[in-house]
Amino acid sequence: MPKTAAAKTNKKVRVSKEERINKNPMRKLKIDKLVINICVGESGDRLTRAAKVLEQLTDQDPVFSKARYTVRTFGIRRNEKNFDFVAVRGEKALAILEKALRVKEFELKAKNFSKTGNFGFGIDEHIDLGIKYDPSIGIYGMDFYVVMTRAGHRVSRRRAQRSRVGVNHKVSTVDAMQWFIDTFQGSITDKQ
């Protein structure tokens, strides 16, 4: 069968492996969830005031967590509520994360990033996030922890036909650092 002139011009263009990976929409990183934690170390009035701070920040009800065992030196008893946290997802998580990173001046340390591609940091005063100071509540510090994922991660969590996420599809430390730099134009100090 003779080849036509149109068939001769349709040559395959060689694309490098890196370009294919960068163009693949399944490889894009996204925030799975943002966990905000305030640990007051005791139950009672301080814990409920910390819960109000989290509610003001996220518009969600926080979850109270209990101590697993007794530590006498710190005055912690087993099953006593001692900290509260809230998990935020979607666009709201990105907006809150941007406020928190603005407090840190978009600068994180390399040790803030885990091997699984997640990262976390803390701030000392919640009023830096733009929440108005209330003398009846006080000032609380809080921890932010960001869980990163890629599309298709559900295969490892679904009930039917559960499977593994491939090694190349897992989020690494370098991937999370690059996402942080690209998304927020941030900087990472003391790189490893």
CNS distance restraints for C-alpha pairs under 8 A (distance, minus, plus):
assign (resid   3 and name CA) (resid   7 and name CA) 6.26 0.50 0.50
assign (resid   3 and name CA) (resid   8 and name CA) 7.01 0.50 0.50
assign (resid   4 and name CA) (resid   8 and name CA) 6.56 0.50 0.50
assign (resid   5 and name CA) (resid   9 and name CA) 6.59 0.50 0.50
assign (resid   6 and name CA) (resid  10 and name CA) 6.59 0.50 0.50
assign (resid   7 and name CA) (resid  11 and name CA) 7.92 0.50 0.50
assign (resid  15 and name CA) (resid  19 and name CA) 6.49 0.50 0.50
assign (resid  15 and name CA) (resid  20 and name CA) 6.81 0.50 0.50
assign (resid  16 and name CA) (resid  20 and name CA) 6.50 0.50 0.50
assign (resid  17 and name CA) (resid  21 and name CA) 6.23 0.50 0.50
assign (resid  18 and name CA) (resid  22 and name CA) 6.16 0.50 0.50
assign (resid  19 and name CA) (resid  23 and name CA) 6.17 0.50 0.50
assign (resid  20 and name CA) (resid  24 and name CA) 6.22 0.50 0.50
assign (resid  21 and name CA) (resid  27 and name CA) 6.98 0.50 0.50
assign (resid  22 and name CA) (resid  27 and name CA) 7.20 0.50 0.50
assign (resid  24 and name CA) (resid  28 and name CA) 7.48 0.50 0.50
assign (resid  26 and name CA) (resid 150 and name CA) 6.63 0.50 0.50
assign (resid  26 and name CA) (resid 151 and name CA) 5.31 0.50 0.50
assign (resid  26 and name CA) (resid 152 and name CA) 7.14 0.50 0.50
assign (resid  27 and name CA) (resid 150 and name CA) 6.13 0.50 0.50
assign (resid  27 and name CA) (resid 151 and name CA) 7.07 0.50 0.50
assign (resid  27 and name CA) (resid 169 and name CA) 7.10 0.50 0.50
assign (resid  28 and name CA) (resid 150 and name CA) 6.07 0.50 0.50
assign (resid  28 and name CA) (resid 151 and name CA) 7.33 0.50 0.50
assign (resid  29 and name CA) (resid 148 and name CA) 6.71 0.50 0.50
assign (resid  29 and name CA) (resid 149 and name CA) 5.81 0.50 0.50
assign (resid  29 and name CA) (resid 150 and name CA) 4.98 0.50 0.50
assign (resid  29 and name CA) (resid 151 and name CA) 7.69 0.50 0.50
assign (resid  29 and name CA) (resid 171 and name CA) 7.99 0.50 0.50
assign (resid  29 and name CA) (resid 176 and name CA) 7.93 0.50 0.50
assign (resid  29 and name CA) (resid 179 and name CA) 7.10 0.50 0.50
assign (resid  30 and name CA) (resid 148 and name CA) 5.84 0.50 0.50
assign (resid  30 and name CA) (resid 149 and name CA) 5.63 0.50 0.50
assign (resid  30 and name CA) (resid 150 and name CA) 6.11 0.50 0.50
assign (resid  31 and name CA) (resid  89 and name CA) 7.35 0.50 0.50
assign (resid  31 and name CA) (resid  90 and name CA) 7.22 0.50 0.50
assign (resid  31 and name CA) (resid  93 and name CA) 7.70 0.50 0.50
assign (resid  31 and name CA) (resid  94 and name CA) 7.57 0.50 0.50
assign (resid  31 and name CA) (resid 146 and name CA) 6.87 0.50 0.50
assign (resid  31 and name CA) (resid 147 and name CA) 6.05 0.50 0.50
assign (resid  31 and name CA) (resid 148 and name CA) 4.73 0.50 0.50
assign (resid  31 and name CA) (resid 149 and name CA) 6.23 0.50 0.50
assign (resid  32 and name CA) (resid  89 and name CA) 6.48 0.50 0.50
assign (resid  32 and name CA) (resid  90 and name CA) 7.63 0.50 0.50
assign (resid  32 and name CA) (resid 146 and name CA) 7.70 0.50 0.50
assign (resid  32 and name CA) (resid 147 and name CA) 5.46 0.50 0.50
assign (resid  32 and name CA) (resid 148 and name CA) 5.34 0.50 0.50
assign (resid  32 and name CA) (resid 149 and name CA) 5.66 0.50 0.50
assign (resid  33 and name CA) (resid  87 and name CA) 6.26 0.50 0.50
assign (resid  33 and name CA) (resid  88 and name CA) 5.62 0.50 0.50
assign (resid  33 and name CA) (resid  89 and name CA) 4.72 0.50 0.50
assign (resid  33 and name CA) (resid  90 and name CA) 7.41 0.50 0.50
assign (resid  33 and name CA) (resid  93 and name CA) 6.90 0.50 0.50
assign (resid  33 and name CA) (resid 146 and name CA) 6.12 0.50 0.50
assign (resid  33 and name CA) (resid 147 and name CA) 5.40 0.50 0.50
assign (resid  33 and name CA) (resid 148 and name CA) 7.33 0.50 0.50
assign (resid  34 and name CA) (resid  87 and name CA) 5.57 0.50 0.50
assign (resid  34 and name CA) (resid  88 and name CA) 5.12 0.50 0.50
assign (resid  34 and name CA) (resid  89 and name CA) 6.30 0.50 0.50
assign (resid  34 and name CA) (resid  93 and name CA) 5.77 0.50 0.50
assign (resid  34 and name CA) (resid  97 and name CA) 7.66 0.50 0.50
assign (resid  34 and name CA) (resid 144 and name CA) 6.87 0.50 0.50
assign (resid  34 and name CA) (resid 145 and name CA) 5.73 0.50 0.50
assign (resid  34 and name CA) (resid 146 and name CA) 4.63 0.50 0.50
assign (resid  34 and name CA) (resid 147 and name CA) 6.33 0.50 0.50
assign (resid  35 and name CA) (resid  85 and name CA) 6.84 0.50 0.50
assign (resid  35 and name CA) (resid  86 and name CA) 5.74 0.50 0.50
assign (resid  35 and name CA) (resid  87 and name CA) 4.42 0.50 0.50
assign (resid  35 and name CA) (resid  88 and name CA) 6.36 0.50 0.50
assign (resid  35 and name CA) (resid 144 and name CA) 5.83 0.50 0.50
assign (resid  35 and name CA) (resid 145 and name CA) 5.13 0.50 0.50
assign (resid  35 and name CA) (resid 146 and name CA) 6.45 0.50 0.50
assign (resid  36 and name CA) (resid  54 and name CA) 7.87 0.50 0.50
assign (resid  36 and name CA) (resid  85 and name CA) 5.47 0.50 0.50
assign (resid  36 and name CA) (resid  86 and name CA) 5.46 0.50 0.50
assign (resid  36 and name CA) (resid  87 and name CA) 6.47 0.50 0.50
assign (resid  36 and name CA) (resid 142 and name CA) 6.78 0.50 0.50
assign (resid  36 and name CA) (resid 143 and name CA) 5.66 0.50 0.50
assign (resid  36 and name CA) (resid 144 and name CA) 4.74 0.50 0.50
assign (resid  36 and name CA) (resid 145 and name CA) 6.51 0.50 0.50
assign (resid  37 and name CA) (resid  83 and name CA) 7.34 0.50 0.50
assign (resid  37 and name CA) (resid  84 and name CA) 6.02 0.50 0.50
assign (resid  37 and name CA) (resid  85 and name CA) 4.27 0.50 0.50
assign (resid  37 and name CA) (resid  86 and name CA) 6.72 0.50 0.50
assign (resid  37 and name CA) (resid 142 and name CA) 5.61 0.50 0.50
assign (resid  37 and name CA) (resid 143 and name CA) 5.11 0.50 0.50
assign (resid  37 and name CA) (resid 144 and name CA) 6.60 0.50 0.50
assign (resid  38 and name CA) (resid  50 and name CA) 6.73 0.50 0.50
assign (resid  38 and name CA) (resid  83 and name CA) 5.81 0.50 0.50
assign (resid  38 and name CA) (resid  84 and name CA) 5.67 0.50 0.50
assign (resid  38 and name CA) (resid  85 and name CA) 6.25 0.50 0.50
assign (resid  38 and name CA) (resid 140 and name CA) 7.43 0.50 0.50
assign (resid  38 and name CA) (resid 141 and name CA) 6.67 0.50 0.50
assign (resid  38 and name CA) (resid 142 and name CA) 4.78 0.50 0.50
assign (resid  38 and name CA) (resid 143 and name CA) 6.52 0.50 0.50
assign (resid  39 and name CA) (resid  82 and name CA) 6.41 0.50 0.50
assign (resid  39 and name CA) (resid  83 and name CA) 4.21 0.50 0.50
assign (resid  39 and name CA) (resid  84 and name CA) 6.51 0.50 0.50
assign (resid  39 and name CA) (resid 142 and name CA) 7.44 0.50 0.50
assign (resid  40 and name CA) (resid  46 and name CA) 6.94 0.50 0.50
assign (resid  40 and name CA) (resid  47 and name CA) 6.27 0.50 0.50
assign (resid  40 and name CA) (resid  50 and name CA) 7.74 0.50 0.50
assign (resid  40 and name CA) (resid  82 and name CA) 6.01 0.50 0.50
assign (resid  40 and name CA) (resid  83 and name CA) 5.70 0.50 0.50
assign (resid  41 and name CA) (resid  76 and name CA) 7.10 0.50 0.50
assign (resid  41 and name CA) (resid  82 and name CA) 4.67 0.50 0.50
assign (resid  41 and name CA) (resid  83 and name CA) 6.41 0.50 0.50
assign (resid  42 and name CA) (resid  46 and name CA) 7.51 0.50 0.50
assign (resid  42 and name CA) (resid  47 and name CA) 6.89 0.50 0.50
assign (resid  42 and name CA) (resid  76 and name CA) 7.00 0.50 0.50
assign (resid  42 and name CA) (resid  80 and name CA) 7.49 0.50 0.50
assign (resid  42 and name CA) (resid  81 and name CA) 6.71 0.50 0.50
assign (resid  42 and name CA) (resid  82 and name CA) 4.55 0.50 0.50
assign (resid  42 and name CA) (resid  83 and name CA) 7.49 0.50 0.50
assign (resid  43 and name CA) (resid  47 and name CA) 5.51 0.50 0.50
assign (resid  43 and name CA) (resid  80 and name CA) 6.55 0.50 0.50
assign (resid  43 and name CA) (resid  81 and name CA) 5.13 0.50 0.50
assign (resid  43 and name CA) (resid  82 and name CA) 5.14 0.50 0.50
assign (resid  43 and name CA) (resid  83 and name CA) 7.83 0.50 0.50
assign (resid  44 and name CA) (resid  48 and name CA) 6.59 0.50 0.50
assign (resid  45 and name CA) (resid  49 and name CA) 6.24 0.50 0.50
assign (resid  46 and name CA) (resid  50 and name CA) 6.19 0.50 0.50
assign (resid  47 and name CA) (resid  51 and name CA) 6.26 0.50 0.50
assign (resid  47 and name CA) (resid  82 and name CA) 6.93 0.50 0.50
assign (resid  47 and name CA) (resid  83 and name CA) 6.69 0.50 0.50
assign (resid  47 and name CA) (resid  84 and name CA) 7.43 0.50 0.50
assign (resid  48 and name CA) (resid  52 and name CA) 6.41 0.50 0.50
assign (resid  49 and name CA) (resid  53 and name CA) 6.56 0.50 0.50
assign (resid  49 and name CA) (resid 137 and name CA) 5.46 0.50 0.50
assign (resid  49 and name CA) (resid 138 and name CA) 7.96 0.50 0.50
assign (resid  50 and name CA) (resid  54 and name CA) 6.50 0.50 0.50
assign (resid  50 and name CA) (resid  84 and name CA) 7.59 0.50 0.50
assign (resid  50 and name CA) (resid 137 and name CA) 7.55 0.50 0.50
assign (resid  50 and name CA) (resid 140 and name CA) 6.89 0.50 0.50
assign (resid  51 and name CA) (resid  55 and name CA) 6.15 0.50 0.50
assign (resid  51 and name CA) (resid  61 and name CA) 7.87 0.50 0.50
assign (resid  51 and name CA) (resid  62 and name CA) 6.12 0.50 0.50
assign (resid  51 and name CA) (resid  84 and name CA) 6.52 0.50 0.50
assign (resid  52 and name CA) (resid  56 and name CA) 6.12 0.50 0.50
assign (resid  53 and name CA) (resid  57 and name CA) 6.26 0.50 0.50
assign (resid  53 and name CA) (resid 126 and name CA) 7.80 0.50 0.50
assign (resid  53 and name CA) (resid 137 and name CA) 7.90 0.50 0.50
assign (resid  54 and name CA) (resid  58 and name CA) 6.09 0.50 0.50
assign (resid  54 and name CA) (resid  59 and name CA) 7.75 0.50 0.50
assign (resid  54 and name CA) (resid  60 and name CA) 7.66 0.50 0.50
assign (resid  54 and name CA) (resid  61 and name CA) 7.84 0.50 0.50
assign (resid  54 and name CA) (resid  62 and name CA) 6.64 0.50 0.50
assign (resid  54 and name CA) (resid  85 and name CA) 7.63 0.50 0.50
assign (resid  54 and name CA) (resid  86 and name CA) 7.32 0.50 0.50
assign (resid  55 and name CA) (resid  59 and name CA) 4.95 0.50 0.50
assign (resid  55 and name CA) (resid  60 and name CA) 5.35 0.50 0.50
assign (resid  55 and name CA) (resid  61 and name CA) 5.82 0.50 0.50
assign (resid  55 and name CA) (resid  62 and name CA) 6.66 0.50 0.50
assign (resid  56 and name CA) (resid 131 and name CA) 7.61 0.50 0.50
assign (resid  57 and name CA) (resid  96 and name CA) 7.97 0.50 0.50
assign (resid  57 and name CA) (resid 131 and name CA) 7.29 0.50 0.50
assign (resid  58 and name CA) (resid  88 and name CA) 7.43 0.50 0.50
assign (resid  58 and name CA) (resid  92 and name CA) 7.93 0.50 0.50
assign (resid  58 and name CA) (resid  96 and name CA) 7.83 0.50 0.50
assign (resid  60 and name CA) (resid  86 and name CA) 7.34 0.50 0.50
assign (resid  61 and name CA) (resid  86 and name CA) 7.28 0.50 0.50
assign (resid  62 and name CA) (resid  84 and name CA) 6.11 0.50 0.50
assign (resid  62 and name CA) (resid  85 and name CA) 5.42 0.50 0.50
assign (resid  62 and name CA) (resid  86 and name CA) 4.85 0.50 0.50
assign (resid  63 and name CA) (resid  84 and name CA) 5.39 0.50 0.50
assign (resid  63 and name CA) (resid  85 and name CA) 5.46 0.50 0.50
assign (resid  63 and name CA) (resid  86 and name CA) 6.17 0.50 0.50
assign (resid  64 and name CA) (resid  81 and name CA) 6.36 0.50 0.50
assign (resid  64 and name CA) (resid  82 and name CA) 7.51 0.50 0.50
assign (resid  64 and name CA) (resid  83 and name CA) 5.96 0.50 0.50
assign (resid  64 and name CA) (resid  84 and name CA) 4.31 0.50 0.50
assign (resid  64 and name CA) (resid  85 and name CA) 6.68 0.50 0.50
assign (resid  65 and name CA) (resid  81 and name CA) 5.52 0.50 0.50
assign (resid  65 and name CA) (resid  82 and name CA) 6.41 0.50 0.50
assign (resid  65 and name CA) (resid  83 and name CA) 5.55 0.50 0.50
assign (resid  65 and name CA) (resid  84 and name CA) 5.75 0.50 0.50
assign (resid  65 and name CA) (resid  85 and name CA) 7.76 0.50 0.50
assign (resid  66 and name CA) (resid  78 and name CA) 7.47 0.50 0.50
assign (resid  66 and name CA) (resid  79 and name CA) 4.99 0.50 0.50
assign (resid  66 and name CA) (resid  80 and name CA) 5.17 0.50 0.50
assign (resid  66 and name CA) (resid  81 and name CA) 4.20 0.50 0.50
assign (resid  66 and name CA) (resid  82 and name CA) 5.85 0.50 0.50
assign (resid  66 and name CA) (resid  83 and name CA) 7.18 0.50 0.50
assign (resid  67 and name CA) (resid  76 and name CA) 7.27 0.50 0.50
assign (resid  67 and name CA) (resid  77 and name CA) 6.83 0.50 0.50
assign (resid  67 and name CA) (resid  78 and name CA) 5.27 0.50 0.50
assign (resid  67 and name CA) (resid  79 and name CA) 5.08 0.50 0.50
assign (resid  67 and name CA) (resid  80 and name CA) 5.55 0.50 0.50
assign (resid  67 and name CA) (resid  81 and name CA) 6.32 0.50 0.50
assign (resid  67 and name CA) (resid  82 and name CA) 6.43 0.50 0.50
assign (resid  68 and name CA) (resid  78 and name CA) 5.58 0.50 0.50
assign (resid  68 and name CA) (resid  79 and name CA) 6.19 0.50 0.50
assign (resid  69 and name CA) (resid  76 and name CA) 7.85 0.50 0.50
assign (resid  69 and name CA) (resid  77 and name CA) 6.52 0.50 0.50
assign (resid  69 and name CA) (resid  78 and name CA) 4.35 0.50 0.50
assign (resid  69 and name CA) (resid  79 and name CA) 7.17 0.50 0.50
assign (resid  70 and name CA) (resid  75 and name CA) 7.86 0.50 0.50
assign (resid  70 and name CA) (resid  76 and name CA) 5.44 0.50 0.50
assign (resid  70 and name CA) (resid  77 and name CA) 4.32 0.50 0.50
assign (resid  70 and name CA) (resid  78 and name CA) 4.65 0.50 0.50
assign (resid  71 and name CA) (resid  75 and name CA) 6.15 0.50 0.50
assign (resid  71 and name CA) (resid  76 and name CA) 5.11 0.50 0.50
assign (resid  71 and name CA) (resid  77 and name CA) 6.49 0.50 0.50
assign (resid  72 and name CA) (resid  76 and name CA) 6.12 0.50 0.50
assign (resid  72 and name CA) (resid  77 and name CA) 7.44 0.50 0.50
assign (resid  76 and name CA) (resid  80 and name CA) 7.30 0.50 0.50
assign (resid  88 and name CA) (resid  92 and name CA) 6.85 0.50 0.50
assign (resid  88 and name CA) (resid  93 and name CA) 5.25 0.50 0.50
assign (resid  89 and name CA) (resid  93 and name CA) 5.06 0.50 0.50
assign (resid  90 and name CA) (resid  94 and name CA) 6.80 0.50 0.50
assign (resid  91 and name CA) (resid  95 and name CA) 6.30 0.50 0.50
assign (resid  92 and name CA) (resid  96 and name CA) 6.21 0.50 0.50
assign (resid  93 and name CA) (resid  97 and name CA) 5.98 0.50 0.50
assign (resid  94 and name CA) (resid  98 and name CA) 6.15 0.50 0.50
assign (resid  95 and name CA) (resid  99 and name CA) 6.50 0.50 0.50
assign (resid  96 and name CA) (resid 100 and name CA) 6.31 0.50 0.50
assign (resid  97 and name CA) (resid 101 and name CA) 6.07 0.50 0.50
assign (resid  97 and name CA) (resid 144 and name CA) 7.96 0.50 0.50
assign (resid  98 and name CA) (resid 102 and name CA) 6.09 0.50 0.50
assign (resid  98 and name CA) (resid 184 and name CA) 7.71 0.50 0.50
assign (resid  99 and name CA) (resid 103 and name CA) 6.70 0.50 0.50
assign (resid  99 and name CA) (resid 129 and name CA) 5.92 0.50 0.50
assign (resid 100 and name CA) (resid 104 and name CA) 6.73 0.50 0.50
assign (resid 100 and name CA) (resid 123 and name CA) 7.63 0.50 0.50
assign (resid 100 and name CA) (resid 129 and name CA) 6.29 0.50 0.50
assign (resid 101 and name CA) (resid 105 and name CA) 5.99 0.50 0.50
assign (resid 101 and name CA) (resid 106 and name CA) 4.93 0.50 0.50
assign (resid 101 and name CA) (resid 107 and name CA) 7.40 0.50 0.50
assign (resid 102 and name CA) (resid 106 and name CA) 5.63 0.50 0.50
assign (resid 103 and name CA) (resid 123 and name CA) 7.55 0.50 0.50
assign (resid 103 and name CA) (resid 128 and name CA) 6.38 0.50 0.50
assign (resid 103 and name CA) (resid 129 and name CA) 6.99 0.50 0.50
assign (resid 104 and name CA) (resid 108 and name CA) 7.44 0.50 0.50
assign (resid 104 and name CA) (resid 123 and name CA) 7.60 0.50 0.50
assign (resid 106 and name CA) (resid 184 and name CA) 7.02 0.50 0.50
assign (resid 106 and name CA) (resid 185 and name CA) 7.45 0.50 0.50
assign (resid 106 and name CA) (resid 186 and name CA) 4.66 0.50 0.50
assign (resid 106 and name CA) (resid 187 and name CA) 6.42 0.50 0.50
assign (resid 107 and name CA) (resid 186 and name CA) 5.68 0.50 0.50
assign (resid 107 and name CA) (resid 187 and name CA) 4.93 0.50 0.50
assign (resid 107 and name CA) (resid 188 and name CA) 5.78 0.50 0.50
assign (resid 107 and name CA) (resid 189 and name CA) 7.16 0.50 0.50
assign (resid 108 and name CA) (resid 112 and name CA) 6.69 0.50 0.50
assign (resid 108 and name CA) (resid 121 and name CA) 7.75 0.50 0.50
assign (resid 108 and name CA) (resid 186 and name CA) 7.82 0.50 0.50
assign (resid 108 and name CA) (resid 187 and name CA) 6.57 0.50 0.50
assign (resid 108 and name CA) (resid 188 and name CA) 5.08 0.50 0.50
assign (resid 108 and name CA) (resid 189 and name CA) 6.33 0.50 0.50
assign (resid 109 and name CA) (resid 113 and name CA) 7.79 0.50 0.50
assign (resid 109 and name CA) (resid 188 and name CA) 5.35 0.50 0.50
assign (resid 109 and name CA) (resid 189 and name CA) 4.88 0.50 0.50
assign (resid 109 and name CA) (resid 190 and name CA) 6.29 0.50 0.50
assign (resid 109 and name CA) (resid 191 and name CA) 7.50 0.50 0.50
assign (resid 110 and name CA) (resid 188 and name CA) 6.01 0.50 0.50
assign (resid 110 and name CA) (resid 189 and name CA) 6.21 0.50 0.50
assign (resid 110 and name CA) (resid 190 and name CA) 6.08 0.50 0.50
assign (resid 110 and name CA) (resid 191 and name CA) 5.38 0.50 0.50
assign (resid 110 and name CA) (resid 192 and name CA) 6.83 0.50 0.50
assign (resid 112 and name CA) (resid 119 and name CA) 5.45 0.50 0.50
assign (resid 112 and name CA) (resid 120 and name CA) 5.59 0.50 0.50
assign (resid 112 and name CA) (resid 121 and name CA) 6.44 0.50 0.50
assign (resid 113 and name CA) (resid 117 and name CA) 6.43 0.50 0.50
assign (resid 113 and name CA) (resid 118 and name CA) 5.80 0.50 0.50
assign (resid 113 and name CA) (resid 119 and name CA) 4.27 0.50 0.50
assign (resid 113 and name CA) (resid 120 and name CA) 6.81 0.50 0.50
assign (resid 113 and name CA) (resid 173 and name CA) 6.17 0.50 0.50
assign (resid 113 and name CA) (resid 176 and name CA) 7.54 0.50 0.50
assign (resid 113 and name CA) (resid 177 and name CA) 7.43 0.50 0.50
assign (resid 114 and name CA) (resid 118 and name CA) 5.37 0.50 0.50
assign (resid 114 and name CA) (resid 119 and name CA) 5.93 0.50 0.50
assign (resid 114 and name CA) (resid 173 and name CA) 6.13 0.50 0.50
assign (resid 115 and name CA) (resid 172 and name CA) 6.00 0.50 0.50
assign (resid 115 and name CA) (resid 173 and name CA) 5.20 0.50 0.50
assign (resid 116 and name CA) (resid 170 and name CA) 7.66 0.50 0.50
assign (resid 116 and name CA) (resid 171 and name CA) 5.93 0.50 0.50
assign (resid 116 and name CA) (resid 172 and name CA) 5.35 0.50 0.50
assign (resid 116 and name CA) (resid 173 and name CA) 6.30 0.50 0.50
assign (resid 117 and name CA) (resid 147 and name CA) 7.60 0.50 0.50
assign (resid 117 and name CA) (resid 148 and name CA) 6.34 0.50 0.50
assign (resid 117 and name CA) (resid 171 and name CA) 5.03 0.50 0.50
assign (resid 117 and name CA) (resid 172 and name CA) 4.50 0.50 0.50
assign (resid 117 and name CA) (resid 173 and name CA) 4.39 0.50 0.50
assign (resid 117 and name CA) (resid 174 and name CA) 7.42 0.50 0.50
assign (resid 117 and name CA) (resid 175 and name CA) 6.75 0.50 0.50
assign (resid 117 and name CA) (resid 176 and name CA) 5.09 0.50 0.50
assign (resid 117 and name CA) (resid 177 and name CA) 7.95 0.50 0.50
assign (resid 118 and name CA) (resid 145 and name CA) 7.48 0.50 0.50
assign (resid 118 and name CA) (resid 146 and name CA) 5.73 0.50 0.50
assign (resid 118 and name CA) (resid 147 and name CA) 4.89 0.50 0.50
assign (resid 118 and name CA) (resid 148 and name CA) 5.53 0.50 0.50
assign (resid 118 and name CA) (resid 173 and name CA) 7.39 0.50 0.50
assign (resid 118 and name CA) (resid 176 and name CA) 6.76 0.50 0.50
assign (resid 119 and name CA) (resid 145 and name CA) 5.87 0.50 0.50
assign (resid 119 and name CA) (resid 146 and name CA) 5.39 0.50 0.50
assign (resid 119 and name CA) (resid 147 and name CA) 6.96 0.50 0.50
assign (resid 119 and name CA) (resid 176 and name CA) 7.77 0.50 0.50
assign (resid 120 and name CA) (resid 143 and name CA) 7.23 0.50 0.50
assign (resid 120 and name CA) (resid 144 and name CA) 5.41 0.50 0.50
assign (resid 120 and name CA) (resid 145 and name CA) 4.07 0.50 0.50
assign (resid 120 and name CA) (resid 146 and name CA) 5.95 0.50 0.50
assign (resid 121 and name CA) (resid 143 and name CA) 5.85 0.50 0.50
assign (resid 121 and name CA) (resid 144 and name CA) 5.44 0.50 0.50
assign (resid 121 and name CA) (resid 145 and name CA) 6.58 0.50 0.50
assign (resid 122 and name CA) (resid 141 and name CA) 7.31 0.50 0.50
assign (resid 122 and name CA) (resid 142 and name CA) 5.68 0.50 0.50
assign (resid 122 and name CA) (resid 143 and name CA) 4.18 0.50 0.50
assign (resid 122 and name CA) (resid 144 and name CA) 5.87 0.50 0.50
assign (resid 123 and name CA) (resid 141 and name CA) 5.57 0.50 0.50
assign (resid 123 and name CA) (resid 142 and name CA) 5.63 0.50 0.50
assign (resid 123 and name CA) (resid 143 and name CA) 6.49 0.50 0.50
assign (resid 124 and name CA) (resid 140 and name CA) 6.92 0.50 0.50
assign (resid 124 and name CA) (resid 141 and name CA) 4.22 0.50 0.50
assign (resid 124 and name CA) (resid 142 and name CA) 6.69 0.50 0.50
assign (resid 125 and name CA) (resid 139 and name CA) 5.90 0.50 0.50
assign (resid 125 and name CA) (resid 140 and name CA) 5.45 0.50 0.50
assign (resid 125 and name CA) (resid 141 and name CA) 4.76 0.50 0.50
assign (resid 125 and name CA) (resid 142 and name CA) 7.52 0.50 0.50
assign (resid 126 and name CA) (resid 130 and name CA) 7.85 0.50 0.50
assign (resid 126 and name CA) (resid 131 and name CA) 6.88 0.50 0.50
assign (resid 126 and name CA) (resid 139 and name CA) 6.37 0.50 0.50
assign (resid 126 and name CA) (resid 140 and name CA) 5.65 0.50 0.50
assign (resid 126 and name CA) (resid 141 and name CA) 5.79 0.50 0.50
assign (resid 126 and name CA) (resid 142 and name CA) 7.07 0.50 0.50
assign (resid 127 and name CA) (resid 131 and name CA) 4.97 0.50 0.50
assign (resid 127 and name CA) (resid 132 and name CA) 6.16 0.50 0.50
assign (resid 127 and name CA) (resid 133 and name CA) 6.03 0.50 0.50
assign (resid 127 and name CA) (resid 139 and name CA) 7.12 0.50 0.50
assign (resid 133 and name CA) (resid 137 and name CA) 7.98 0.50 0.50
assign (resid 133 and name CA) (resid 138 and name CA) 7.32 0.50 0.50
assign (resid 133 and name CA) (resid 139 and name CA) 7.61 0.50 0.50
assign (resid 134 and name CA) (resid 138 and name CA) 6.25 0.50 0.50
assign (resid 148 and name CA) (resid 171 and name CA) 7.18 0.50 0.50
assign (resid 148 and name CA) (resid 176 and name CA) 7.32 0.50 0.50
assign (resid 149 and name CA) (resid 153 and name CA) 6.85 0.50 0.50
assign (resid 149 and name CA) (resid 170 and name CA) 7.81 0.50 0.50
assign (resid 149 and name CA) (resid 171 and name CA) 6.47 0.50 0.50
assign (resid 150 and name CA) (resid 169 and name CA) 7.51 0.50 0.50
assign (resid 150 and name CA) (resid 170 and name CA) 7.65 0.50 0.50
assign (resid 150 and name CA) (resid 171 and name CA) 7.33 0.50 0.50
assign (resid 153 and name CA) (resid 157 and name CA) 7.56 0.50 0.50
assign (resid 153 and name CA) (resid 165 and name CA) 6.47 0.50 0.50
assign (resid 154 and name CA) (resid 158 and name CA) 5.91 0.50 0.50
assign (resid 155 and name CA) (resid 161 and name CA) 7.80 0.50 0.50
assign (resid 155 and name CA) (resid 162 and name CA) 5.62 0.50 0.50
assign (resid 155 and name CA) (resid 163 and name CA) 5.46 0.50 0.50
assign (resid 155 and name CA) (resid 164 and name CA) 6.70 0.50 0.50
assign (resid 155 and name CA) (resid 165 and name CA) 6.99 0.50 0.50
assign (resid 156 and name CA) (resid 162 and name CA) 5.55 0.50 0.50
assign (resid 156 and name CA) (resid 163 and name CA) 5.18 0.50 0.50
assign (resid 156 and name CA) (resid 164 and name CA) 5.24 0.50 0.50
assign (resid 156 and name CA) (resid 165 and name CA) 6.26 0.50 0.50
assign (resid 157 and name CA) (resid 162 and name CA) 6.63 0.50 0.50
assign (resid 158 and name CA) (resid 162 and name CA) 5.66 0.50 0.50
assign (resid 165 and name CA) (resid 169 and name CA) 6.42 0.50 0.50
assign (resid 165 and name CA) (resid 170 and name CA) 6.56 0.50 0.50
assign (resid 166 and name CA) (resid 170 and name CA) 6.48 0.50 0.50
assign (resid 171 and name CA) (resid 175 and name CA) 6.17 0.50 0.50
assign (resid 171 and name CA) (resid 176 and name CA) 6.98 0.50 0.50
assign (resid 172 and name CA) (resid 176 and name CA) 6.39 0.50 0.50
assign (resid 173 and name CA) (resid 177 and name CA) 6.17 0.50 0.50
assign (resid 174 and name CA) (resid 178 and name CA) 6.09 0.50 0.50
assign (resid 175 and name CA) (resid 179 and name CA) 6.15 0.50 0.50
assign (resid 176 and name CA) (resid 180 and name CA) 6.17 0.50 0.50
assign (resid 177 and name CA) (resid 181 and name CA) 6.28 0.50 0.50
assign (resid 177 and name CA) (resid 188 and name CA) 7.75 0.50 0.50
assign (resid 178 and name CA) (resid 182 and name CA) 6.03 0.50 0.50
assign (resid 179 and name CA) (resid 183 and name CA) 5.80 0.50 0.50
assign (resid 180 and name CA) (resid 184 and name CA) 5.86 0.50 0.50
assign (resid 180 and name CA) (resid 185 and name CA) 7.17 0.50 0.50
assign (resid 180 and name CA) (resid 186 and name CA) 6.37 0.50 0.50
assign (resid 181 and name CA) (resid 185 and name CA) 4.73 0.50 0.50
assign (resid 181 and name CA) (resid 186 and name CA) 4.72 0.50 0.50
assign (resid 181 and name CA) (resid 187 and name CA) 6.27 0.50 0.50
assign (resid 181 and name CA) (resid 188 and name CA) 7.96 0.50 0.50
assign (resid 182 and name CA) (resid 186 and name CA) 7.56 0.50 0.50
